[in-house]
């Protein structure tokens, strides 16, 4: 499943890169859903390390933030692969959820690692290896306005990889008790029978057999 997520994600991104210019937009379903080509330097839904750092009072350059995010994403993929190997035989949808997250993470990592090189001739930014930008294209205008005087865009532009990650996380949150309870029960060994209890239970059977034998022998002598 992770492979198909990566494949579909990259095919859509290649189509957007070669068919549209940055900030091009065309409506699909009125004002509700549109294709809007942007390239962001951050994680899912445009979240950037530099923005988070600035809110915490830390000054982080864009290049440093992109490099940190790329390396962190690679580490996260390694952790997800390890987790997926641990639960691959579990009889729940947990492996599928992790596969969705893994495929989405790899899809966005490919953008950050290689798009600065693969599309160097058409990019409108200075890229390079590990300094590409994530291609986003889907926009749902769920709510766009002001809340308490602050401009809010409820759902930023996203891509297939972001969608896969979100689906995987939401499914794990919803079904976490079922996923992890079954995993714990599967790992519990079957308790071994107590030999003392087994012998106690068998004694009446032996006595009954001896009594039956005596009755049979007495009947034969008479």
Secondary structure, DSSP 8 states (H G I E B T S, - for coil): -HHHHHHHHHHHHHHHHHH--TT-EEEEETTTEEEEEEEESSSGGG--HHHHHHHTT----HHHHHHHHHHHHHHHHHHHHHHHHHHTT-SSSHHHHHHHHHHHHHHHHHHHHHHHHHTTTT-SS---TT---EEEEEEE-S-EEEETTEEEESS--B-HHHHHHHHHHHHHHHHHHHHHHHHHHHHS------HHHHHHHHHHHHHHHHHHHHHHHHHHH-
